[in-house]
Amino acid sequence: MTRVNWRKSTYSGGEAAQCVELASLDGSVGIRDSKNPHVPHITIGREALASLLDQIKSGHLNL
């Protein structure tokens, strides 16, 4: 079993911050809640993640 290296942004503001963590998986990216690391994560393709981030940064999503 390969150990997965979960990472969160240095901008997350410490341990109590509400943020997500990302991990590089075989050809995809895992996304999980940093406050609940033991619950299942979601997996998304790298291109889909890049598109999602572009939409968030450009303000096209109502978040």
KEGU-941401 format. One record per residue: residue number from 1; chain; x, y, z of N, C-alpha, C, O, CB in turn. Coordinates in steps of 0.1 Angstrom, whole numbers. Atoms other than C-alpha are relative to their C-alpha. Glycine has a CB too. Layout:
// residues N
PT    i  ch  n_east  n_north   n_up  ca_east  ca_north  ca_up  c_east  c_north   c_up  o_east  o_north   o_up  cb_east  cb_north  cb_up
PT  NUM   A       X        Y      Z        X         Y      Z       X        Y      Z       X        Y      Z        X         Y      Z
...
// end
This chain:
// residues 63
PT    i  ch  n_east  n_north   n_up  ca_east  ca_north  ca_up  c_east  c_north   c_up  o_east  o_north   o_up  cb_east  cb_north  cb_up
PT    1   A       8      -12      0        0         0      0       9       12      0      18       14      8      -10         0     12
PT    2   A      -8      -12      1       14        34    -10      -6       10      9     -18       13     10        0         5    -15
PT    3   A       4      -11     -9       13        62     15      -3       12     -8       4       16    -17       11         3     11
PT    4   A       4      -12      7       -6        92      3       4       12      8       2       13     20      -16         0     -2
PT    5   A      -5      -12     -6        9       126     10     -11       11     -2     -12       18    -12       13         5     -6
PT    6   A      10      -10      1      -20       150     18       6       13      4      14       14     13      -12        -3     10
PT    7   A      -6      -13     -2      -12       187     16     -11       11      0     -21        9     -7       10         3    -11
PT    8   A       9      -11      1      -30       219     24       8       13     -2      20       13      1       -9         1     14
PT    9   A      -7      -13      3      -22       255     15       6        6     12       1        5     23      -10         9     -6
PT   10   A      -7       -8    -11        2       275     36      -9       12      4      -6       18     14       14         4     -4
PT   11   A       9      -11     -3      -26       302     34     -12       -5      9     -20        3     11       -5         6    -13
PT   12   A      12        6     -7      -50       279     54      -2        6     14     -13        5     19        1       -14      1
PT   13   A       2       -7    -13      -43       298     86       1       -9     12      -4       -6     23      -13         6      1
PT   14   A      -3        9    -11      -32       269    109      -9      -12      1     -17      -15     -8       -1         8     12
PT   15   A       7       12     -2      -47       238    123     -15        1      1     -22       -8     -3        5        -7     13
PT   16   A      15       -1     -2      -82       251    132      -7        6    -12     -19        7    -12       -2        10     12
PT   17   A       6       -7     12      -88       267     98      -9      -10     -7      -7      -23     -7       10         5    -10
PT   18   A       9        8      8     -116       254     76       6       -1    -14       6        9    -22      -15         5     -1
PT   19   A      -7        1     13      -98       241     45      -1      -14     -5      -6      -24      2       14         5      1
PT   20   A      -1       13      6      -94       212     22      15       -4     -2      24        4     -2       -7        -1    -14
PT   21   A     -13        5      3      -64       190     16       0       -7    -14     -10      -13    -17        5        -9     11
PT   22   A      -1        6     13      -52       177    -18      11      -10      1      21       -9      8        3        10    -11
PT   23   A     -10       10      1      -32       146    -26       1       -5    -15      -9       -6    -21       -3       -12      9
PT   24   A      -3        5     14      -16       134    -59      -3      -15      1       4      -22      8       14         3     -5
PT   25   A       3       14      2      -31       100    -68       4       -4    -14       7        5    -22      -15        -3      4
PT   26   A      -4        4     13      -24        79    -98      -8        6    -11     -19        1    -14       -1       -16      0
PT   27   A       8       -6     11      -35       102   -126     -11        9      4     -18       14     -5       -5       -10     -9
PT   28   A      11       -8     -5      -59       121   -104       4        7     13      15        6     17      -13        -9      2
PT   29   A      -3       -8    -13      -62       143    -73     -11       -4     10     -23       -4      7        0        15     -3
PT   30   A       9        2    -11      -78       134    -40      -3       13      7       6       21      9        5       -11     10
PT   31   A       4      -12     -7      -97       161    -21      -7       -5     13     -17      -13     12       -9        10     -9
PT   32   A       7        4    -13     -107       158     16      -1       12      9       6       22      7        7       -12      7
PT   33   A       2      -10    -10     -119       179     45      11       -1     10      13      -12     16      -14        -1      7
PT   34   A     -11        1     -9      -89       187     67      -4       -2     14       4       -8     22        9        13     -1
PT   35   A       5        2    -13     -110       186     98      -5      -14      3      -6      -19     14      -12         9      3
PT   36   A       5       14      0     -123       151     90       8       -9     -9       3      -15    -19      -15        -1     -3
PT   37   A      -9        7     10      -93       133     74      -3      -15     -1       2      -22    -10       14         1      4
PT   38   A       3       14      1     -107        98     82     -12       -4     -7     -15      -16     -9       -1        -5     15
PT   39   A      12        3      8     -139       101     62       4       -1    -14      15        4    -18      -11        11      2
PT   40   A      -4        1     14     -138        92     25       2       13     -7      -4       23     -3      -11        -8     -7
PT   41   A      -3      -12      8     -124       117      1      -6       -2    -14     -11      -12    -18       16         1     -1
PT   42   A       4        0     13     -134       126    -34      12       -1     -9      23        4     -6      -10        12     -4
PT   43   A     -10        1     10     -113       119    -65      -4        7    -13     -15        5    -17        5       -15     -3
PT   44   A       4       -7     12     -112       142    -95      12        0     -9      24       -1     -5       -4        15      3
PT   45   A     -11        0     10      -91       142   -127       7       13      1       2       23      5       -6        -2    -14
PT   46   A      -8      -12      0      -63       167   -130      -6       11     -9      -6       23     -5       14        -3     -4
PT   47   A       6      -10      9      -79       185   -160     -13        6      6     -15       18      5       -2        -6    -14
PT   48   A      12       -4     -6     -112       187   -142       3       10     12      -4       20     14       -9       -12      5
PT   49   A      -4       -9    -11      -95       202   -111       5       13     -5       1       24      0       10        -7      9
PT   50   A      -5      -13      6      -77       228   -132     -11        8     -5     -11       20     -3       10        -3    -11
PT   51   A      12       -8      4     -110       238   -148      -8        5     11     -12       17     11       -9        -9     -9
PT   52   A       7       -4    -11     -127       240   -115       7       12      7       0       22     10       -2       -11     11
PT   53   A      -7      -11     -6     -100       262   -101       0       13     -8      -1       24     -3       15        -4      3
PT   54   A       1      -12     10     -101       285   -132     -13        6      2     -14       19      2        2        -5    -14
PT   55   A      13       -5     -2     -138       289   -127      -2        7     13      -8       18     14      -11       -11     -1
PT   56   A       1       -6    -13     -135       297    -90       8       14     -1       3       24      4        6        -9     11
PT   57   A      -8      -13      0     -107       323    -96      -6       10     -9      -4       22     -6       14        -4     -6
PT   58   A       6      -10      9     -126       340   -124     -13        5      4     -19       14     -2       -1        -6    -14
PT   59   A      12       -4     -6     -157       343   -103     -13       -5     -7     -24        0     -5       -1        15     -1
PT   60   A      11        5      8     -179       322   -126      -9       -9      9     -20      -13      4        5        -8    -12
PT   61   A       8        9     -9     -192       301    -96      -5        9     11       2       17     16        8       -12      5
PT   62   A       6       -7    -11     -215       314    -70       3       -7     13      -6      -14     18      -16         2     -2
PT   63   A      -4        7    -13     -196       303    -39      -1        9     12       2        5     23       14        -5     -2
// end
